[in-house]
């Protein structure tokens, strides 16, 4: 993590040599408390101390808002209320807790002032407390700079095992695995035994960067000095092996861990390995590892199930993924989360399994999760296509389409067209015309199949005026209507014997190069009328007994 504030003030332990990075000022008669109480006018550091004593936030009293209530730091332990020192030994440990409440910039300034305190030299324990305070505050750069200053051979304070341990953790949190390993090696070279946490941190940091070979070196060194790796160490190493594709080595290490007397593999260990196999399309091996975990008495977590769902979907085993998801839905111990649904739902939609996708969506909605707009858009299109074979699906298509619009996700042009077609086939002609009008308003391209179906539905209901308006709208958008749309309208106008209107429609088609046959449409209309009249004048219609 990068520091929020990089101090320009170098850090150095007290040294009698002038070669140190930062040397202490000469001893003066004024004490720390006196400097806080009466700061000289020409001393910027003393002014800062006075400000800290006043309000604790690094602002001078003249800069503070008159209505703001000052938040002073508590008196330093070892100091009396009147400013007199109770002890000459300055306790950095007690003061480190107070700098944690300061902003980052002021925190570094206070550290610089601490090194200028002339009552007593800071010990390595005091430096460790300051480095720890910086690390807890997230200022890893300053913590590392202060630690490196302790490595100065001319300094009077040398780092101990705790100093190295803090520095190792800082390097790991900064994402600097090489520096962390070098610090660990220096620690071993100086005769300090790193803790198990320090070893594990370096192993984990190296594995996250794919430096598995170096992580194995640290792992071997850990065991060589007699430190027993924890399950966290094993999990980091196994995760690194899977990350770089060394799956067989990861599985072998898992097998050794299962037989180890001191450490036992947990469900997270099994999940790491099976997830690695799932990502490379080896779901059968992953299922074998899953069965081993069940036999070991471990309870799978949601991460375990999601890894398997992802593996099944990547390999195209959608039925297995769907069945596993349904089992999770019926489970009370590990129900699916939003990630589980978002893995399976898009895979079903891509494969065209609309019925299964619809059931998955309803389960997801019942569980309180929302599908993303893209998945809803795809589901709406799939349901609209199904309306051609089963018009009862129209209700579901309208529901999903409404959710897409209400969620603020703009449906694509193709979705609008399919929705208009489905509505026209379902007899909801007014809604279909409204969808077409919305497309025109938004400037979307009109698919020929969509407005043709709407025109036919209008003509079937003798609504020729609305059908003409739809065609006029299409022509106004510089689209040439297809032959089927003109034929449907000409046939209905001829059936109604509206010959002038029929001729006008015919002329519009010819003008735009659309080949239609007015004669054929008139003939078909006359045949239909003749059949209707014959049927009406039949003995059965007239009530004459045969």
C-alpha positions, -999 to +999 in steps of 0.1 A: +000+000+000+014+034-010+019+059+018-006+087+019+022+110+030+059+106+023+080+124+048+110+143+036+125+140+070+149+110+071+149+088+101+180+076+120+187+062+155+207+084+178+244+083+170+275+098+184+289+101+149+282+130+126+277+105+097+242+096+109+212+105+087+198+126+114+217+137+145+202+149+178+204+187+185+227+197+214+212+195+248+195+227+260+182+237+293+146+238+281+125+207+287+099+192+264+071+205+286+086+240+286+088+240+248+051+231+247+042+258+271+063+287+258+073+282+222+100+306+208+088+328+180+116+318+156+114+281+161+090+263+138+092+230+156+085+247+189+054+263+174+042+230+162+046+216+197+026+244+210-001+238+185-002+201+194-006+209+231-034+233+222-056+213+199-039+181+189-044+184+152-014+203+140-032+236+134-021+268+151-046+285+173-049+314+149-059+290+121-087+274+141-123+282+135-136+302+165-165+278+170-145+246+167-139+228+200-102+219+204-094+182+208-062+182+229-040+152+233-039+138+268-009+147+289+021+125+283+025+099+310+054+109+332+045+146+330+027+165+358-002+188+351+019+219+356+044+208+330+071+194+353+086+161+343+079+131+366+108+112+350+135+121+326+130+089+305+108+097+276+083+069+269+078+066+231+055+036+236+029+057+254+032+085+229+029+062+199-007+055+208-015+091+207-001+098+172-025+072+158-053+097+162-035+124+141-036+128+104-008+111+085+012+144+078+011+154+115+019+119+126+052+120+107+060+154+120+055+142+156+079+113+149+105+138+138+100+157+170+103+126+191+138+121+177+147+156+187+138+150+223+169+155+244+159+140+277+169+105+269+180+084+239+153+061+224+158+024+228+152-003+203+119-011+221+109+026+216+117+024+179+097-008+176+067+009+191+070+038+167+074+015+137+044-006+149+023+026+152+032+036+116+024+002+103-010+001+120-017+035+105-009+022+070+023+044+065+044+014+055+070+036+037+078+056+068+079+025+089+103+008+065+125+040+063+127+041+101+136+004+102+163+008+076+178+036+096+183+011+124+205-010+101+231+018+100+263+003+114+273+037+129+241+038+149+239+031+186+207+011+183+205-021+164+172-038+153+161-069+172+139-098+161+107-078+167+120-050+144+127-074+116+093-091+121+075-057+118+095-048+087+087-082+071+050-076+076+053-040+062+070-053+030+044-080+026+015-055+029+033-031+005+033-060-020+071-062-021+079-099-019+116-097-028+123-071-001+103-092+024+124-123+016+157-103+018+147-089+052+138-124+063+172-137+051+190-108+069+171-117+100+183-153+098+219-142+091+219-121+122+209-151+143+172-141+149+146-168+146+116-155+126+082-163+139+058-186+121+037-156+112+067-139+095+075-170+075+038-174+064+035-138+054+065-140+031+053-173+016+018-158+010+032-126-005+055-145-029+027-168-040+003-139-048+029-126-072+035-161-088+069-164-073+063-200-062+099-212-065+111-186-041+081-193-018+092-230-017+127-218-007+112-199+022+090-229+031+120-252+032+140-227+053+111-225+077+111-263+082+149-263+084+150-240+114+123-261+132+093-239+126+062-259+119+041-245+090+005-237+098-025-246+077-024-209+065+012-215+052+001-246+034-029-229+019-008-200+006+017-224-010-010-246-025-028-215-038+004-203-055+010-237-071-025-236-086-021-200-097+009-209-119-007-241-132+012-266-112-019-285-102-004-319-098+021-306-073-007-288-055-027-321-053+003-340-041+009-314-014-028-317-004-024-355-002+007-351+021-012-326+042-041-351+046-017-376+061+003-352+082+001-358+119+003-322+131-016-303+104-050-311+089-063-298+057-094-277+060-122-271+035-104-240+023-074-262+013-096-285-007-114-256-023-082-240-035-072-272-053-106-280-069-110-244-080-076-247-098-088-278-116-121-263-125-104-232-141-085-254-165-115-275-175-108-306-153-141-307-134-140-345-130-107-342-110-123-314-091-153-335-082-130-363-070-113-337-046-148-326-035-157-362-026-125-365-006-134-334+014-169-349+021-153-382+032-130-362+055-160-349+073-157-313+060-186-291+052-184-273+018-187-236+018-203-213-007-168-208-023-165-245-028-199-248-046-193-217-067-160-231-079-178-263-090-206-243-107-180-223-126-162-254-137-194-271-149-205-240-169-171-235-185-171-272-197-206-269-210-221-293-184-251-270-179-273-298-166-249-306-138-245-270-130-283-265-129-289-296-108-262-285-083-277-250-081-311-265-074-296-287-046-281-256-031-315-238-033-330-267-013-302-267+012-305-249+045-268-251+054-253-235+023-278-217+001-266-201-031-255-164-031-257-139-059-224-151-074-239-186-077-268-174-097-248-151-119-225-180-128-253-203-139-279-179-154-258-164-182-245-198-191-280-212-195-290-182-216-259-185-239-269-222-244-305-213-252-319-231-222-346-206-217-369-227-195-341-235-171-329-199-172-364-187-163-366-210-133-332-199-122-342-163-125-373-169-104-353-186-077-328-158-077-356-132-074-372-152-046-339-152-027-337-114-029-311-110-055-313-090-087-300-101-121-280-076-141-295-058-170-276-078-196-289-111-183-325-098-181-322-085-217-311-119-230-338-137-210-365-114-224-354-122-259-354-159-253-389-158-238-402-137-267-389-163-291-406-190-272-439-172-277-440-185-313-444-220-300-462-213-268-481-181-264-486-187-227-449-176-222-459-141-232-468-132-196-433-141-185-417-122-214-437-091-204-426-094-168-389-096-176-391-069-202-408-046-177-380-054-152-354-045-177-370-011-184-377-004-147-341-012-137-329+016-160-312-008-184-320+002-219-331-028-240-314-032-273-332-028-306-335-065-311-353-070-278-378-043-286-386-059-320-390-094-305-413-079-278-434-063-304-437-095-324-446-115-293-473-090-283-488-090-318-489-128-319-505-128-284-533-104-295-521-074-276-519-052-307-521-019-289-491-028-267-472-039-298-479-006-315-467+012-284-434-007-285-429+003-321-436+039-313-411+038-285-385+024-309-392+052-333-389+078-306-355+064-295-343+062-331-339+025-332-339+006-364-372-013-371-368-049-381-390-059-411-404-090-393-415-069-363-436-043-380-449-068-406-464-090-377-479-059-362-495-048-395-509-083-400-523-083-365-540-050-371-554-061-405-568-093-389-588-070-366-599-047-395-579-019-381-566-007-414-562+029-404-537+019-376-520-004-401-515+024-425-502+046-398-476+020-389-465+017-425-464+055-428-441+057-397-418+031-412-416+050-445-410+083-427-379+067-411-365+061-446-372+023-444-388+005-472-416-018-459-415-054-471-438-071-495-457-090-468-467-059-450-481-043-482-498-076-491-515-078-457-528-042-459-539-046-496-558-078-489-577-062-460-585-030-479-597-051-509-618-072-486-634-041-472-639-029-509-620+003-501-606+005-536-592+041-535-572+033-504-561+000-519-549+018-550-530+044-529-512+016-510-505-002-542-490+030-557-468+036-526-455+000-529-447+004-567-431+038-561-406+022-536-399-008-558-418-033-538-434-059-561-470-066-551-500-079-570-532-058-567-551-082-589-542-112-568-552-094-536-585-083-552-592-118-564-584-134-530-607-108-513-635-115-538-631-153-532-633-148-495-664-126-498-681-152-521-674-180-497-687-160-468-719-151-487-724-188-498-719-199-462-744-173-450-770-183-476-767-220-470-798-239-457-782-243-423-776-206-420-811-198-432-827-223-408-841-245-436-842-282-427-821-303-450 
